[in-house]
Amino acid sequence: MTVVSVLNYKGGVGKTTLTANIGAELASRGKSILLIDLDPQASLTFSFYEPEVWEKSLAYERTIQQWFGSLLNQPTADPLHQYVVTPPAVNRIVQANGGRLDLIASHLDLVDVDLEFAHRLGGATFSHVSPNFLRLHRSLRDALDAPAFDAYDLIMIDCPPNFTMTTRTAVVASDYLVVPAKPDYLSTLGFDYLRRRLSMLITEYNKAVSSPAEQINPIMLGIVFTMIQYGGAEPIIAQRGYLERPTRIEVPRFDQTLRDSKTLFGPSSEDGIPAVLRDGGNEIAQFELQQIASELYAKVRN
């Protein structure tokens, strides 16, 4: 079981699009995949469930918000596997190949959890000297260590566009990190800042644990450039310089990029099937998503 977090400070860069489509593509190849939605916007959740179904069947008992509530308000958190759901539409497709795609859904009120985390840690600085530092930071990691999650080939976590506590729990739980980004000034500006914040968290956490065996060291798989605009066979000139920025600052990047597409980056689909599996979709974009999924899976299996 391998855990990959998908994160970036900048919103609107394709985090959810990549998470949903990579997960669906790998499930269609016979893999068992779990997706965890930590973003209060719940876009990943709504990629697989209509809002009306979410409201009726999930919102009050089957989301990550209720699990975090059990962590914060009970001596022992509920088993996380109790909150796993299996979206029906996408699984009708992937199960034909022996795959499975499960989800832990998000909630629109998840932002309140970060406020409670900050209160328990004595403020927004999340000091490692707080008596609650380790318990809260490692909460998701410990929960995913349960035998119920051993059967998954890959767990992907869609993080919110910030570095507050829910994101920090995802980083601590992760073996690998992926950073989607648009090739523009604002999206690439935060690369160095994100890298510094990750380094600070890892250092703080490793100082707080009692033995080297408990230390973490999530590996940056690389930046995945999304929303590429083409002029002929090449990306437009305005984007080419930004595509080279990871090399200049010594951050790895994926070889495959993802072109701009209103079908991909518009509102969540109403049929609960990600674009990579949809009949009649943009074949070029679908191929790019398939290649990104292959590249990611190869990286985590090396």
C-alpha positions as CSV (number, residue, x, y, z in Angstrom):
1,M,0.0,0.0,0.0
2,T,1.5,3.3,-1.2
3,V,0.2,6.8,-0.2
4,V,0.5,9.8,-2.6
5,S,-0.6,13.3,-1.7
6,V,-1.5,15.7,-4.5
7,L,-0.9,19.3,-3.3
8,N,-0.2,22.9,-4.2
9,Y,-0.7,26.2,-2.5
10,K,-2.4,27.5,-5.7
11,G,-6.0,26.5,-6.4
12,G,-7.3,25.8,-9.9
13,V,-4.3,23.9,-11.1
14,G,-5.9,20.6,-11.7
15,K,-5.3,18.7,-8.4
16,T,-8.7,17.1,-8.3
17,T,-8.7,16.4,-12.1
18,L,-5.5,14.5,-11.8
19,T,-6.5,12.7,-8.6
20,A,-9.8,11.5,-10.0
21,N,-8.5,10.5,-13.4
22,I,-5.3,8.8,-12.3
23,G,-7.3,6.9,-9.7
24,A,-10.0,5.9,-12.3
25,E,-7.4,4.9,-14.9
26,L,-5.4,2.7,-12.6
27,A,-8.6,1.1,-11.3
28,S,-9.6,0.4,-14.9
29,R,-6.2,-1.6,-15.2
30,G,-7.3,-3.9,-12.4
31,K,-5.8,-1.9,-9.4
32,S,-7.5,-1.3,-6.1
33,I,-7.4,2.4,-5.5
34,L,-8.6,4.6,-2.6
35,L,-9.1,8.3,-3.0
36,I,-9.3,10.6,0.0
37,D,-10.8,14.1,-0.4
38,L,-9.4,16.5,2.1
39,D,-10.5,19.7,0.3
40,P,-13.5,21.5,1.8
41,Q,-14.6,22.3,-1.7
42,A,-15.3,18.6,-2.1
43,S,-14.7,18.7,-5.8
44,L,-13.2,15.2,-5.8
45,T,-16.3,13.9,-4.0
46,F,-18.6,15.6,-6.5
47,S,-16.6,14.0,-9.3
48,F,-18.2,10.7,-8.2
49,Y,-21.4,11.7,-6.4
50,E,-24.1,14.2,-7.3
51,P,-24.5,16.8,-4.6
52,E,-28.1,15.6,-3.9
53,V,-26.8,12.0,-3.3
54,W,-24.0,13.3,-1.1
55,E,-26.4,15.3,1.0
56,K,-28.8,12.4,1.5
57,S,-26.4,9.5,1.9
58,L,-23.0,10.8,3.0
59,A,-23.0,14.3,4.4
60,Y,-24.0,13.5,8.0
61,E,-22.3,10.2,8.7
62,R,-19.8,9.1,5.9
63,T,-17.2,11.9,5.3
64,I,-13.7,12.7,6.5
65,Q,-15.2,15.5,8.6
66,Q,-17.0,13.1,10.9
67,W,-13.8,11.0,11.2
68,F,-11.8,14.0,12.2
69,G,-14.6,14.8,14.7
70,S,-14.1,11.4,16.3
71,L,-10.4,12.1,16.5
72,L,-10.9,15.4,18.2
73,N,-13.8,14.6,20.5
74,Q,-13.2,10.9,21.6
75,P,-10.4,9.2,23.4
76,T,-9.9,7.0,20.4
77,A,-10.8,7.9,16.8
78,D,-13.3,5.7,14.9
79,P,-11.7,3.2,12.5
80,L,-11.2,5.1,9.3
81,H,-12.4,2.2,7.0
82,Q,-15.9,2.8,8.3
83,Y,-16.0,6.0,6.2
84,V,-15.0,4.3,2.9
85,V,-17.6,4.4,0.2
86,T,-17.7,2.8,-3.3
87,P,-19.0,5.1,-6.0
88,P,-21.3,3.0,-8.2
89,A,-21.0,4.5,-11.7
90,V,-17.2,4.4,-12.0
91,N,-17.0,0.9,-10.4
92,R,-19.4,-0.5,-13.0
93,I,-16.7,0.2,-15.5
94,V,-13.5,-0.6,-13.6
95,Q,-14.8,-3.8,-12.0
96,A,-15.1,-5.4,-15.4
97,N,-11.3,-5.5,-15.4
98,G,-11.0,-6.6,-11.8
99,G,-10.3,-3.1,-10.4
100,R,-11.9,-1.1,-7.6
101,L,-12.1,2.5,-6.8
102,D,-13.1,3.6,-3.3
103,L,-13.5,7.1,-1.8
104,I,-13.4,8.8,1.6
105,A,-15.6,11.8,0.9
106,S,-15.1,15.4,2.0
107,H,-17.5,17.9,3.6
108,L,-18.1,21.5,2.9
109,D,-17.6,22.3,6.6
110,L,-14.2,20.6,6.8
111,V,-12.6,24.1,7.2
112,D,-13.9,24.1,10.8
113,V,-11.7,21.1,11.5
114,D,-8.5,23.1,10.8
115,L,-9.7,25.7,13.4
116,E,-10.2,23.0,16.0
117,F,-6.8,21.5,15.2
118,A,-5.2,25.0,15.7
119,H,-6.9,25.3,19.0
120,R,-5.7,21.9,20.2
121,L,-2.1,22.8,19.1
122,G,-2.1,26.1,20.9
123,G,-2.3,28.4,17.8
124,A,-1.6,28.4,14.1
125,T,2.1,27.8,14.4
126,F,1.6,24.1,15.2
127,S,4.7,24.0,17.5
128,H,6.2,20.5,17.9
129,V,6.5,21.1,21.6
130,S,2.7,20.9,21.9
131,P,1.6,17.8,23.7
132,N,-0.9,17.1,20.9
133,F,1.6,17.7,18.1
134,L,2.4,14.0,17.3
135,R,-1.1,12.6,17.9
136,L,-2.7,15.1,15.6
137,H,-0.1,15.1,12.9
138,R,0.2,11.4,12.7
139,S,-3.6,10.7,13.0
140,L,-4.2,9.9,9.3
141,R,-0.9,8.0,9.1
142,D,-1.9,5.8,12.0
143,A,-5.4,5.3,10.7
144,L,-4.1,4.1,7.3
145,D,-1.8,1.6,9.0
146,A,-4.9,-0.5,9.8
147,P,-5.1,-3.9,8.1
148,A,-8.3,-2.8,6.3
149,F,-6.2,-0.7,3.9
150,D,-3.6,-3.3,3.1
151,A,-5.5,-4.5,0.0
152,Y,-5.2,-1.2,-1.8
153,D,-2.4,-0.8,-4.4
154,L,-2.5,3.0,-4.1
155,I,-4.1,5.6,-1.9
156,M,-4.2,9.2,-3.3
157,I,-5.0,12.2,-1.2
158,D,-6.5,15.3,-2.7
159,C,-5.2,18.2,-0.5
160,P,-6.7,21.7,0.0
161,P,-4.8,24.6,-1.6
162,N,-3.1,25.5,1.7
163,F,-0.7,24.1,4.3
164,T,-2.9,24.0,7.3
165,M,-3.4,20.9,9.5
166,T,-5.4,18.7,7.2
167,T,-2.7,19.1,4.5
168,R,0.0,18.4,7.2
169,T,-1.7,15.2,8.2
170,A,-1.7,14.1,4.5
171,V,2.0,14.9,4.1
172,V,2.9,12.9,7.3
173,A,0.8,10.0,6.0
174,S,2.4,10.1,2.5
175,D,5.2,8.1,0.9
176,Y,5.2,10.4,-2.1
177,L,4.1,13.9,-3.2
178,V,2.9,15.2,-6.5
179,V,2.5,18.9,-7.3
180,P,0.1,19.9,-10.2
181,A,0.8,23.3,-11.7
182,K,-0.2,25.6,-14.5
183,P,2.7,27.0,-16.5
184,D,2.2,30.6,-15.4
185,Y,3.8,33.0,-12.9
186,L,1.5,32.5,-9.9
187,S,1.5,28.7,-10.1
188,T,5.3,28.4,-10.4
189,L,6.0,31.1,-7.9
190,G,5.1,28.9,-5.0
191,F,7.4,26.0,-5.8
192,D,10.3,27.1,-3.6
193,Y,7.9,28.2,-0.8
194,L,6.1,24.8,-0.8
195,R,9.4,23.0,-0.8
196,R,10.6,25.0,2.3
197,R,7.3,24.4,4.1
198,L,7.5,20.7,3.4
199,S,11.1,20.6,4.7
200,M,10.2,22.5,7.9
201,L,7.3,20.1,8.6
202,I,9.5,17.0,8.1
203,T,12.2,18.4,10.3
204,E,9.7,19.4,13.1
205,Y,8.0,16.0,12.9
206,N,11.2,14.0,13.0
207,K,12.4,16.0,16.0
208,A,9.2,15.1,17.9
209,V,9.3,11.3,17.3
210,S,11.1,9.0,19.7
211,S,13.0,6.8,17.3
212,P,14.5,6.9,13.8
213,A,12.1,4.2,12.7
214,E,9.2,6.6,13.2
215,Q,10.6,9.4,11.1
216,I,9.1,10.4,7.8
217,N,10.6,11.3,4.5
218,P,8.0,11.7,1.7
219,I,9.6,11.8,-1.7
220,M,8.7,14.5,-4.2
221,L,7.8,12.6,-7.4
222,G,7.6,15.8,-9.3
223,I,5.5,18.6,-10.8
224,V,2.8,17.8,-13.3
225,F,2.1,20.6,-15.6
226,T,-1.5,21.0,-16.5
227,M,-3.6,23.3,-18.7
228,I,-1.0,23.5,-21.4
229,Q,-2.1,25.6,-24.4
230,Y,-0.8,24.6,-27.8
231,G,0.1,26.6,-30.9
232,G,0.5,23.9,-33.5
233,A,2.5,21.0,-32.1
234,E,4.3,23.0,-29.4
235,P,3.1,24.8,-26.2
236,I,2.6,28.5,-26.7
237,I,5.7,30.7,-26.3
238,A,4.3,32.4,-23.2
239,Q,4.3,29.0,-21.3
240,R,7.6,27.5,-22.4
241,G,9.8,29.4,-19.9
242,Y,7.6,28.2,-17.0
243,L,7.8,24.6,-18.2
244,E,11.6,24.8,-17.7
245,R,11.5,26.4,-14.2
246,P,11.5,23.0,-12.3
247,T,14.8,22.1,-13.9
248,R,16.3,25.5,-12.9
249,I,15.4,25.1,-9.3
250,E,16.2,21.4,-9.2
251,V,12.7,20.1,-8.7
252,P,11.7,17.0,-10.6
253,R,8.9,17.1,-13.1
254,F,6.8,14.6,-15.0
255,D,7.7,14.0,-18.6
256,Q,4.0,14.0,-19.6
257,T,2.0,17.2,-19.4
258,L,-1.8,17.7,-19.7
259,R,-3.3,20.0,-22.2
260,D,-6.0,22.6,-21.5
261,S,-9.5,21.3,-22.0
262,K,-12.9,22.7,-20.9
263,T,-14.1,19.1,-20.7
264,L,-11.4,18.2,-18.2
265,F,-11.2,21.4,-16.1
266,G,-14.8,22.5,-16.1
267,P,-17.4,21.5,-13.6
268,S,-17.5,18.0,-12.2
269,S,-19.2,15.4,-14.4
270,E,-22.8,14.6,-13.5
271,D,-22.4,11.0,-14.5
272,G,-19.8,10.1,-11.8
273,I,-17.3,8.9,-14.5
274,P,-14.0,10.8,-14.8
275,A,-13.0,12.0,-18.3
276,V,-10.3,9.4,-18.9
277,L,-12.9,6.6,-18.9
278,R,-15.7,8.4,-20.7
279,D,-16.8,7.3,-24.1
280,G,-16.6,10.0,-26.7
281,G,-14.1,12.1,-24.7
282,N,-11.1,14.1,-25.9
283,E,-8.9,11.2,-27.1
284,I,-5.7,13.3,-26.9
285,A,-6.4,14.4,-23.4
286,Q,-7.4,10.9,-22.4
287,F,-4.1,9.6,-23.8
288,E,-2.2,12.2,-21.8
289,L,-4.0,11.2,-18.6
290,Q,-3.2,7.6,-19.2
291,Q,0.4,8.4,-19.7
292,I,0.5,10.5,-16.5
293,A,-1.1,7.5,-14.6
294,S,1.5,5.2,-16.1
295,E,4.4,7.5,-15.2
296,L,3.2,8.0,-11.6
297,Y,2.7,4.2,-11.0
298,A,6.1,3.5,-12.5
299,K,7.7,6.0,-10.2
300,V,6.1,4.7,-7.0
301,R,7.0,1.1,-7.9
302,N,10.7,1.8,-8.7
